Amino acid sequence: MDSLEVKYSKEKKTFRIFNEKQGVYITHRMSFEQMIYYLAGFERALDFVHFERKEKEK
């Protein structure tokens, strides 16, 4: 999550996630509350991927 930048537009009800490591934007249209739930799930998914990579290296 350290390499992610999140920008929310209240007027448009959109938020953009910018991945600094890969230089990629992801844009979603949803309410602020929905965005919070989405980001929590996104963070858990990133943790899982990180865990899987560590297991493969062993």
PDB file of N, H, CA, C and O in Angstrom:
ATOM      1  N   MET A   1       0.819  -1.198   0.000  1.00  0.00           N
ATOM      2  CA  MET A   1       0.000   0.000   0.000  1.00  0.00           C
ATOM      3  C   MET A   1       0.862   1.261   0.000  1.00  0.00           C
ATOM      4  O   MET A   1       0.367   2.340  -0.325  1.00  0.00           O
ATOM      5  N   ASP A   2       2.126   1.147   0.354  1.00  0.00           N
ATOM      6  H   ASP A   2       2.528   0.271   0.618  1.00  0.00           H
ATOM      7  CA  ASP A   2       2.985   2.326   0.400  1.00  0.00           C
ATOM      8  C   ASP A   2       3.183   2.955  -0.967  1.00  0.00           C
ATOM      9  O   ASP A   2       3.419   4.160  -1.061  1.00  0.00           O
ATOM     10  N   SER A   3       3.093   2.168  -2.024  1.00  0.00           N
ATOM     11  H   SER A   3       2.901   1.190  -1.948  1.00  0.00           H
ATOM     12  CA  SER A   3       3.333   2.697  -3.364  1.00  0.00           C
ATOM     13  C   SER A   3       2.044   3.129  -4.062  1.00  0.00           C
ATOM     14  O   SER A   3       2.050   3.395  -5.264  1.00  0.00           O
ATOM     15  N   LEU A   4       0.932   3.202  -3.310  1.00  0.00           N
ATOM     16  H   LEU A   4       0.927   2.986  -2.333  1.00  0.00           H
ATOM     17  CA  LEU A   4      -0.345   3.595  -3.903  1.00  0.00           C
ATOM     18  C   LEU A   4      -0.729   5.008  -3.486  1.00  0.00           C
ATOM     19  O   LEU A   4      -0.540   5.409  -2.338  1.00  0.00           O
ATOM     20  N   GLU A   5      -1.267   5.746  -4.437  1.00  0.00           N
ATOM     21  H   GLU A   5      -1.421   5.420  -5.369  1.00  0.00           H
ATOM     22  CA  GLU A   5      -1.771   7.097  -4.171  1.00  0.00           C
ATOM     23  C   GLU A   5      -3.251   7.094  -4.546  1.00  0.00           C
ATOM     24  O   GLU A   5      -3.611   6.699  -5.655  1.00  0.00           O
ATOM     25  N   VAL A   6      -4.117   7.537  -3.617  1.00  0.00           N
ATOM     26  H   VAL A   6      -3.825   7.858  -2.716  1.00  0.00           H
ATOM     27  CA  VAL A   6      -5.559   7.523  -3.848  1.00  0.00           C
ATOM     28  C   VAL A   6      -6.072   8.954  -3.897  1.00  0.00           C
ATOM     29  O   VAL A   6      -5.802   9.750  -2.997  1.00  0.00           O
ATOM     30  N   LYS A   7      -6.815   9.279  -4.956  1.00  0.00           N
ATOM     31  H   LYS A   7      -7.034   8.633  -5.688  1.00  0.00           H
ATOM     32  CA  LYS A   7      -7.434  10.603  -5.093  1.00  0.00           C
ATOM     33  C   LYS A   7      -8.929  10.412  -5.256  1.00  0.00           C
ATOM     34  O   LYS A   7      -9.364   9.619  -6.092  1.00  0.00           O
ATOM     35  N   TYR A   8      -9.733  11.137  -4.459  1.00  0.00           N
ATOM     36  H   TYR A   8      -9.380  11.781  -3.780  1.00  0.00           H
ATOM     37  CA  TYR A   8     -11.187  11.015  -4.510  1.00  0.00           C
ATOM     38  C   TYR A   8     -11.803  12.332  -4.962  1.00  0.00           C
ATOM     39  O   TYR A   8     -11.429  13.394  -4.465  1.00  0.00           O
ATOM     40  N   SER A   9     -12.746  12.272  -5.901  1.00  0.00           N
ATOM     41  H   SER A   9     -13.050  11.409  -6.305  1.00  0.00           H
ATOM     42  CA  SER A   9     -13.476  13.445  -6.364  1.00  0.00           C
ATOM     43  C   SER A   9     -14.907  13.338  -5.851  1.00  0.00           C
ATOM     44  O   SER A   9     -15.680  12.509  -6.330  1.00  0.00           O
ATOM     45  N   LYS A  10     -15.257  14.166  -4.885  1.00  0.00           N
ATOM     46  H   LYS A  10     -14.628  14.839  -4.495  1.00  0.00           H
ATOM     47  CA  LYS A  10     -16.587  14.121  -4.280  1.00  0.00           C
ATOM     48  C   LYS A  10     -17.665  14.489  -5.296  1.00  0.00           C
ATOM     49  O   LYS A  10     -18.744  13.897  -5.292  1.00  0.00           O
ATOM     50  N   GLU A  11     -17.387  15.451  -6.157  1.00  0.00           N
ATOM     51  H   GLU A  11     -16.510  15.933  -6.160  1.00  0.00           H
ATOM     52  CA  GLU A  11     -18.369  15.899  -7.149  1.00  0.00           C
ATOM     53  C   GLU A  11     -18.710  14.790  -8.151  1.00  0.00           C
ATOM     54  O   GLU A  11     -19.878  14.582  -8.481  1.00  0.00           O
ATOM     55  N   LYS A  12     -17.698  14.091  -8.623  1.00  0.00           N
ATOM     56  H   LYS A  12     -16.749  14.259  -8.354  1.00  0.00           H
ATOM     57  CA  LYS A  12     -17.905  13.053  -9.638  1.00  0.00           C
ATOM     58  C   LYS A  12     -18.156  11.674  -9.027  1.00  0.00           C
ATOM     59  O   LYS A  12     -18.540  10.738  -9.727  1.00  0.00           O
ATOM     60  N   LYS A  13     -17.935  11.560  -7.716  1.00  0.00           N
ATOM     61  H   LYS A  13     -17.623  12.321  -7.147  1.00  0.00           H
ATOM     62  CA  LYS A  13     -18.022  10.275  -7.003  1.00  0.00           C
ATOM     63  C   LYS A  13     -17.116   9.233  -7.639  1.00  0.00           C
ATOM     64  O   LYS A  13     -17.509   8.083  -7.837  1.00  0.00           O
ATOM     65  N   THR A  14     -15.901   9.653  -7.954  1.00  0.00           N
ATOM     66  H   THR A  14     -15.582  10.587  -7.793  1.00  0.00           H
ATOM     67  CA  THR A  14     -14.904   8.733  -8.502  1.00  0.00           C
ATOM     68  C   THR A  14     -13.642   8.789  -7.656  1.00  0.00           C
ATOM     69  O   THR A  14     -13.344   9.800  -7.020  1.00  0.00           O
ATOM     70  N   PHE A  15     -12.922   7.707  -7.661  1.00  0.00           N
ATOM     71  H   PHE A  15     -13.164   6.885  -8.177  1.00  0.00           H
ATOM     72  CA  PHE A  15     -11.597   7.753  -7.062  1.00  0.00           C
ATOM     73  C   PHE A  15     -10.629   7.035  -7.964  1.00  0.00           C
ATOM     74  O   PHE A  15     -10.988   6.108  -8.689  1.00  0.00           O
ATOM     75  N   ARG A  16      -9.387   7.485  -7.904  1.00  0.00           N
ATOM     76  H   ARG A  16      -9.095   8.239  -7.315  1.00  0.00           H
ATOM     77  CA  ARG A  16      -8.321   6.926  -8.722  1.00  0.00           C
ATOM     78  C   ARG A  16      -7.237   6.395  -7.808  1.00  0.00           C
ATOM     79  O   ARG A  16      -6.836   7.052  -6.846  1.00  0.00           O
ATOM     80  N   ILE A  17      -6.776   5.217  -8.114  1.00  0.00           N
ATOM     81  H   ILE A  17      -7.102   4.684  -8.895  1.00  0.00           H
ATOM     82  CA  ILE A  17      -5.640   4.629  -7.413  1.00  0.00           C
ATOM     83  C   ILE A  17      -4.475   4.662  -8.382  1.00  0.00           C
ATOM     84  O   ILE A  17      -4.570   4.146  -9.495  1.00  0.00           O
ATOM     85  N   PHE A  18      -3.383   5.265  -7.963  1.00  0.00           N
ATOM     86  H   PHE A  18      -3.306   5.685  -7.058  1.00  0.00           H
ATOM     87  CA  PHE A  18      -2.180   5.303  -8.794  1.00  0.00           C
ATOM     88  C   PHE A  18      -1.130   4.407  -8.155  1.00  0.00           C
ATOM     89  O   PHE A  18      -0.758   4.604  -6.998  1.00  0.00           O
ATOM     90  N   ASN A  19      -0.655   3.426  -8.907  1.00  0.00           N
ATOM     91  H   ASN A  19      -0.958   3.265  -9.847  1.00  0.00           H
ATOM     92  CA  ASN A  19       0.398   2.537  -8.449  1.00  0.00           C
ATOM     93  C   ASN A  19       1.729   3.108  -8.921  1.00  0.00           C
ATOM     94  O   ASN A  19       2.058   3.039 -10.105  1.00  0.00           O
ATOM     95  N   GLU A  20       2.491   3.672  -7.990  1.00  0.00           N
ATOM     96  H   GLU A  20       2.223   3.728  -7.028  1.00  0.00           H
ATOM     97  CA  GLU A  20       3.760   4.323  -8.334  1.00  0.00           C
ATOM     98  C   GLU A  20       4.779   3.343  -8.892  1.00  0.00           C
ATOM     99  O   GLU A  20       5.573   3.706  -9.760  1.00  0.00           O
ATOM    100  N   LYS A  21       4.768   2.109  -8.408  1.00  0.00           N
ATOM    101  H   LYS A  21       4.123   1.814  -7.703  1.00  0.00           H
ATOM    102  CA  LYS A  21       5.761   1.132  -8.863  1.00  0.00           C
ATOM    103  C   LYS A  21       5.567   0.781 -10.336  1.00  0.00           C
ATOM    104  O   LYS A  21       6.541   0.600 -11.067  1.00  0.00           O
ATOM    105  N   GLN A  22       4.305   0.683 -10.772  1.00  0.00           N
ATOM    106  H   GLN A  22       3.514   0.830 -10.178  1.00  0.00           H
ATOM    107  CA  GLN A  22       4.037   0.274 -12.142  1.00  0.00           C
ATOM    108  C   GLN A  22       3.578   1.420 -13.027  1.00  0.00           C
ATOM    109  O   GLN A  22       3.479   1.251 -14.242  1.00  0.00           O
ATOM    110  N   GLY A  23       3.295   2.592 -12.445  1.00  0.00           N
ATOM    111  H   GLY A  23       3.376   2.730 -11.458  1.00  0.00           H
ATOM    112  CA  GLY A  23       2.849   3.742 -13.220  1.00  0.00           C
ATOM    113  C   GLY A  23       1.475   3.550 -13.837  1.00  0.00           C
ATOM    114  O   GLY A  23       1.232   3.986 -14.962  1.00  0.00           O
ATOM    115  N   VAL A  24       0.561   2.892 -13.097  1.00  0.00           N
ATOM    116  H   VAL A  24       0.758   2.538 -12.183  1.00  0.00           H
ATOM    117  CA  VAL A  24      -0.762   2.553 -13.614  1.00  0.00           C
ATOM    118  C   VAL A  24      -1.848   3.203 -12.762  1.00  0.00           C
ATOM    119  O   VAL A  24      -1.766   3.204 -11.534  1.00  0.00           O
ATOM    120  N   TYR A  25      -2.876   3.760 -13.429  1.00  0.00           N
ATOM    121  H   TYR A  25      -2.942   3.759 -14.427  1.00  0.00           H
ATOM    122  CA  TYR A  25      -4.054   4.300 -12.752  1.00  0.00           C
ATOM    123  C   TYR A  25      -5.209   3.331 -12.857  1.00  0.00           C
ATOM    124  O   TYR A  25      -5.408   2.716 -13.905  1.00  0.00           O
ATOM    125  N   ILE A  26      -5.975   3.183 -11.789  1.00  0.00           N
ATOM    126  H   ILE A  26      -5.814   3.683 -10.938  1.00  0.00           H
ATOM    127  CA  ILE A  26      -7.235   2.448 -11.787  1.00  0.00           C
ATOM    128  C   ILE A  26      -8.290   3.444 -11.331  1.00  0.00           C
ATOM    129  O   ILE A  26      -8.116   4.085 -10.295  1.00  0.00           O
ATOM    130  N   THR A  27      -9.382   3.592 -12.079  1.00  0.00           N
ATOM    131  H   THR A  27      -9.523   3.071 -12.921  1.00  0.00           H
ATOM    132  CA  THR A  27     -10.436   4.547 -11.746  1.00  0.00           C
ATOM    133  C   THR A  27     -11.737   3.810 -11.488  1.00  0.00           C
ATOM    134  O   THR A  27     -12.114   2.909 -12.237  1.00  0.00           O
ATOM    135  N   HIS A  28     -12.431   4.210 -10.402  1.00  0.00           N
ATOM    136  H   HIS A  28     -12.124   4.942  -9.793  1.00  0.00           H
ATOM    137  CA  HIS A  28     -13.717   3.603 -10.044  1.00  0.00           C
ATOM    138  C   HIS A  28     -14.712   4.701  -9.725  1.00  0.00           C
ATOM    139  O   HIS A  28     -14.338   5.770  -9.241  1.00  0.00           O
ATOM    140  N   ARG A  29     -15.985   4.435  -9.997  1.00  0.00           N
ATOM    141  H   ARG A  29     -16.289   3.567 -10.390  1.00  0.00           H
ATOM    142  CA  ARG A  29     -17.050   5.374  -9.658  1.00  0.00           C
ATOM    143  C   ARG A  29     -17.895   4.733  -8.561  1.00  0.00           C
ATOM    144  O   ARG A  29     -18.571   3.732  -8.797  1.00  0.00           O
ATOM    145  N   MET A  30     -17.854   5.310  -7.364  1.00  0.00           N
ATOM    146  H   MET A  30     -17.305   6.124  -7.172  1.00  0.00           H
ATOM    147  CA  MET A  30     -18.632   4.805  -6.236  1.00  0.00           C
ATOM    148  C   MET A  30     -18.629   5.845  -5.124  1.00  0.00           C
ATOM    149  O   MET A  30     -17.905   6.839  -5.191  1.00  0.00           O
ATOM    150  N   SER A  31     -19.435   5.609  -4.116  1.00  0.00           N
ATOM    151  H   SER A  31     -20.022   4.802  -4.062  1.00  0.00           H
ATOM    152  CA  SER A  31     -19.497   6.548  -2.996  1.00  0.00           C
ATOM    153  C   SER A  31     -18.236   6.424  -2.140  1.00  0.00           C
ATOM    154  O   SER A  31     -17.466   5.473  -2.278  1.00  0.00           O
ATOM    155  N   PHE A  32     -18.041   7.394  -1.262  1.00  0.00           N
ATOM    156  H   PHE A  32     -18.666   8.167  -1.150  1.00  0.00           H
ATOM    157  CA  PHE A  32     -16.868   7.381  -0.386  1.00  0.00           C
ATOM    158  C   PHE A  32     -16.886   6.154   0.519  1.00  0.00           C
ATOM    159  O   PHE A  32     -15.850   5.523   0.727  1.00  0.00           O
ATOM    160  N   GLU A  33     -18.061   5.808   1.060  1.00  0.00           N
ATOM    161  H   GLU A  33     -18.903   6.321   0.891  1.00  0.00           H
ATOM    162  CA  GLU A  33     -18.177   4.651   1.952  1.00  0.00           C
ATOM    163  C   GLU A  33     -17.834   3.361   1.211  1.00  0.00           C
ATOM    164  O   GLU A  33     -17.148   2.490   1.747  1.00  0.00           O
ATOM    165  N   GLN A  34     -18.316   3.246  -0.025  1.00  0.00           N
ATOM    166  H   GLN A  34     -18.873   3.953  -0.460  1.00  0.00           H
ATOM    167  CA  GLN A  34     -17.989   2.069  -0.821  1.00  0.00           C
ATOM    168  C   GLN A  34     -16.503   2.003  -1.105  1.00  0.00           C
ATOM    169  O   GLN A  34     -15.921   0.919  -1.133  1.00  0.00           O
ATOM    170  N   MET A  35     -15.881   3.163  -1.316  1.00  0.00           N
ATOM    171  H   MET A  35     -16.354   4.043  -1.292  1.00  0.00           H
ATOM    172  CA  MET A  35     -14.455   3.209  -1.585  1.00  0.00           C
ATOM    173  C   MET A  35     -13.660   2.669  -0.394  1.00  0.00           C
ATOM    174  O   MET A  35     -12.684   1.942  -0.580  1.00  0.00           O
ATOM    175  N   ILE A  36     -14.072   3.018   0.822  1.00  0.00           N
ATOM    176  H   ILE A  36     -14.865   3.609   0.973  1.00  0.00           H
ATOM    177  CA  ILE A  36     -13.379   2.546   2.030  1.00  0.00           C
ATOM    178  C   ILE A  36     -13.397   1.018   2.082  1.00  0.00           C
ATOM    179  O   ILE A  36     -12.368   0.396   2.348  1.00  0.00           O
ATOM    180  N   TYR A  37     -14.558   0.413   1.830  1.00  0.00           N
ATOM    181  H   TYR A  37     -15.393   0.919   1.615  1.00  0.00           H
ATOM    182  CA  TYR A  37     -14.658  -1.050   1.825  1.00  0.00           C
ATOM    183  C   TYR A  37     -13.816  -1.656   0.712  1.00  0.00           C
ATOM    184  O   TYR A  37     -13.161  -2.679   0.912  1.00  0.00           O
ATOM    185  N   TYR A  38     -13.830  -1.036  -0.444  1.00  0.00           N
ATOM    186  H   TYR A  38     -14.362  -0.205  -0.606  1.00  0.00           H
ATOM    187  CA  TYR A  38     -13.047  -1.521  -1.580  1.00  0.00           C
ATOM    188  C   TYR A  38     -11.556  -1.515  -1.247  1.00  0.00           C
ATOM    189  O   TYR A  38     -10.852  -2.494  -1.495  1.00  0.00           O
ATOM    190  N   LEU A  39     -11.082  -0.402  -0.683  1.00  0.00           N
ATOM    191  H   LEU A  39     -11.654   0.394  -0.482  1.00  0.00           H
ATOM    192  CA  LEU A  39      -9.654  -0.294  -0.370  1.00  0.00           C
ATOM    193  C   LEU A  39      -9.238  -1.287   0.706  1.00  0.00           C
ATOM    194  O   LEU A  39      -8.121  -1.804   0.672  1.00  0.00           O
ATOM    195  N   ALA A  40     -10.123  -1.561   1.662  1.00  0.00           N
ATOM    196  H   ALA A  40     -11.030  -1.141   1.690  1.00  0.00           H
ATOM    197  CA  ALA A  40      -9.805  -2.556   2.694  1.00  0.00           C
ATOM    198  C   ALA A  40      -9.619  -3.925   2.054  1.00  0.00           C
ATOM    199  O   ALA A  40      -8.686  -4.648   2.404  1.00  0.00           O
ATOM    200  N   GLY A  41     -10.495  -4.290   1.121  1.00  0.00           N
ATOM    201  H   GLY A  41     -11.253  -3.702   0.837  1.00  0.00           H
ATOM    202  CA  GLY A  41     -10.358  -5.558   0.409  1.00  0.00           C
ATOM    203  C   GLY A  41      -9.129  -5.578  -0.478  1.00  0.00           C
ATOM    204  O   GLY A  41      -8.455  -6.601  -0.593  1.00  0.00           O
ATOM    205  N   PHE A  42      -8.840  -4.450  -1.105  1.00  0.00           N
ATOM    206  H   PHE A  42      -9.388  -3.619  -1.012  1.00  0.00           H
ATOM    207  CA  PHE A  42      -7.668  -4.322  -1.969  1.00  0.00           C
ATOM    208  C   PHE A  42      -6.390  -4.544  -1.166  1.00  0.00           C
ATOM    209  O   PHE A  42      -5.473  -5.227  -1.622  1.00  0.00           O
ATOM    210  N   GLU A  43      -6.335  -3.962   0.035  1.00  0.00           N
ATOM    211  H   GLU A  43      -7.080  -3.407   0.406  1.00  0.00           H
ATOM    212  CA  GLU A  43      -5.160  -4.116   0.891  1.00  0.00           C
ATOM    213  C   GLU A  43      -4.984  -5.572   1.309  1.00  0.00           C
ATOM    214  O   GLU A  43      -3.862  -6.077   1.324  1.00  0.00           O
ATOM    215  N   ARG A  44      -6.077  -6.250   1.647  1.00  0.00           N
ATOM    216  H   ARG A  44      -6.988  -5.839   1.635  1.00  0.00           H
ATOM    217  CA  ARG A  44      -5.992  -7.667   2.024  1.00  0.00           C
ATOM    218  C   ARG A  44      -5.499  -8.507   0.848  1.00  0.00           C
ATOM    219  O   ARG A  44      -4.713  -9.436   1.032  1.00  0.00           O
ATOM    220  N   ALA A  45      -5.958  -8.181  -0.355  1.00  0.00           N
ATOM    221  H   ALA A  45      -6.597  -7.426  -0.504  1.00  0.00           H
ATOM    222  CA  ALA A  45      -5.512  -8.918  -1.539  1.00  0.00           C
ATOM    223  C   ALA A  45      -4.015  -8.723  -1.758  1.00  0.00           C
ATOM    224  O   ALA A  45      -3.307  -9.678  -2.079  1.00  0.00           O
ATOM    225  N   LEU A  46      -3.529  -7.501  -1.587  1.00  0.00           N
ATOM    226  H   LEU A  46      -4.104  -6.725  -1.326  1.00  0.00           H
ATOM    227  CA  LEU A  46      -2.091  -7.242  -1.742  1.00  0.00           C
ATOM    228  C   LEU A  46      -1.284  -7.996  -0.699  1.00  0.00           C
ATOM    229  O   LEU A  46      -0.212  -8.519  -1.002  1.00  0.00           O
ATOM    230  N   ASP A  47      -1.793  -8.056   0.536  1.00  0.00           N
ATOM    231  H   ASP A  47      -2.664  -7.630   0.783  1.00  0.00           H
ATOM    232  CA  ASP A  47      -1.109  -8.812   1.589  1.00  0.00           C
ATOM    233  C   ASP A  47      -1.031 -10.290   1.234  1.00  0.00           C
ATOM    234  O   ASP A  47      -0.009 -10.937   1.463  1.00  0.00           O
ATOM    235  N   PHE A  48      -2.118 -10.823   0.672  1.00  0.00           N
ATOM    236  H   PHE A  48      -2.948 -10.297   0.486  1.00  0.00           H
ATOM    237  CA  PHE A  48      -2.147 -12.232   0.285  1.00  0.00           C
ATOM    238  C   PHE A  48      -1.123 -12.513  -0.815  1.00  0.00           C
ATOM    239  O   PHE A  48      -0.401 -13.508  -0.753  1.00  0.00           O
ATOM    240  N   VAL A  49      -1.061 -11.636  -1.823  1.00  0.00           N
ATOM    241  H   VAL A  49      -1.647 -10.827  -1.873  1.00  0.00           H
ATOM    242  CA  VAL A  49      -0.091 -11.803  -2.911  1.00  0.00           C
ATOM    243  C   VAL A  49       1.332 -11.766  -2.361  1.00  0.00           C
ATOM    244  O   VAL A  49       2.179 -12.562  -2.765  1.00  0.00           O
ATOM    245  N   HIS A  50       1.590 -10.842  -1.442  1.00  0.00           N
ATOM    246  H   HIS A  50       0.902 -10.196  -1.114  1.00  0.00           H
ATOM    247  CA  HIS A  50       2.916 -10.734  -0.827  1.00  0.00           C
ATOM    248  C   HIS A  50       3.258 -12.019  -0.071  1.00  0.00           C
ATOM    249  O   HIS A  50       4.379 -12.519  -0.164  1.00  0.00           O
ATOM    250  N   PHE A  51       2.285 -12.552   0.679  1.00  0.00           N
ATOM    251  H   PHE A  51       1.374 -12.146   0.754  1.00  0.00           H
ATOM    252  CA  PHE A  51       2.479 -13.793   1.427  1.00  0.00           C
ATOM    253  C   PHE A  51       2.781 -14.948   0.481  1.00  0.00           C
ATOM    254  O   PHE A  51       3.692 -15.737   0.734  1.00  0.00           O
ATOM    255  N   GLU A  52       2.015 -15.051  -0.616  1.00  0.00           N
ATOM    256  H   GLU A  52       1.275 -14.411  -0.821  1.00  0.00           H
ATOM    257  CA  GLU A  52       2.222 -16.131  -1.591  1.00  0.00           C
ATOM    258  C   GLU A  52       3.615 -16.048  -2.221  1.00  0.00           C
ATOM    259  O   GLU A  52       4.261 -17.074  -2.434  1.00  0.00           O
ATOM    260  N   ARG A  53       4.073 -14.844  -2.516  1.00  0.00           N
ATOM    261  H   ARG A  53       3.549 -14.011  -2.343  1.00  0.00           H
ATOM    262  CA  ARG A  53       5.411 -14.691  -3.101  1.00  0.00           C
ATOM    263  C   ARG A  53       6.487 -15.154  -2.141  1.00  0.00           C
ATOM    264  O   ARG A  53       7.456 -15.794  -2.552  1.00  0.00           O
ATOM    265  N   LYS A  54       6.325 -14.834  -0.851  1.00  0.00           N
ATOM    266  H   LYS A  54       5.538 -14.314  -0.517  1.00  0.00           H
ATOM    267  CA  LYS A  54       7.294 -15.261   0.157  1.00  0.00           C
ATOM    268  C   LYS A  54       7.333 -16.771   0.245  1.00  0.00           C
ATOM    269  O   LYS A  54       8.406 -17.363   0.359  1.00  0.00           O
ATOM    270  N   GLU A  55       6.159 -17.402   0.194  1.00  0.00           N
ATOM    271  H   GLU A  55       5.287 -16.921   0.102  1.00  0.00           H
ATOM    272  CA  GLU A  55       6.093 -18.871   0.287  1.00  0.00           C
ATOM    273  C   GLU A  55       6.775 -19.517  -0.920  1.00  0.00           C
ATOM    274  O   GLU A  55       7.433 -20.546  -0.767  1.00  0.00           O
ATOM    275  N   LYS A  56       6.634 -18.945  -2.100  1.00  0.00           N
ATOM    276  H   LYS A  56       6.099 -18.109  -2.224  1.00  0.00           H
ATOM    277  CA  LYS A  56       7.259 -19.517  -3.297  1.00  0.00           C
ATOM    278  C   LYS A  56       8.777 -19.396  -3.252  1.00  0.00           C
ATOM    279  O   LYS A  56       9.492 -20.235  -3.802  1.00  0.00           O
ATOM    280  N   GLU A  57       9.265 -18.346  -2.592  1.00  0.00           N
ATOM    281  H   GLU A  57       8.685 -17.665  -2.145  1.00  0.00           H
ATOM    282  CA  GLU A  57      10.720 -18.132  -2.507  1.00  0.00           C
ATOM    283  C   GLU A  57      11.377 -19.140  -1.593  1.00  0.00           C
ATOM    284  O   GLU A  57      12.575 -19.391  -1.725  1.00  0.00           O
ATOM    285  N   LYS A  58      10.632 -19.730  -0.665  1.00  0.00           N
ATOM    286  H   LYS A  58       9.659 -19.526  -0.558  1.00  0.00           H
ATOM    287  CA  LYS A  58      11.222 -20.681   0.293  1.00  0.00           C
ATOM    288  C   LYS A  58      11.536 -22.003  -0.332  1.00  0.00           C
ATOM    289  O   LYS A  58      12.035 -22.902   0.345  1.00  0.00           O
TER     290      LYS A  58
END
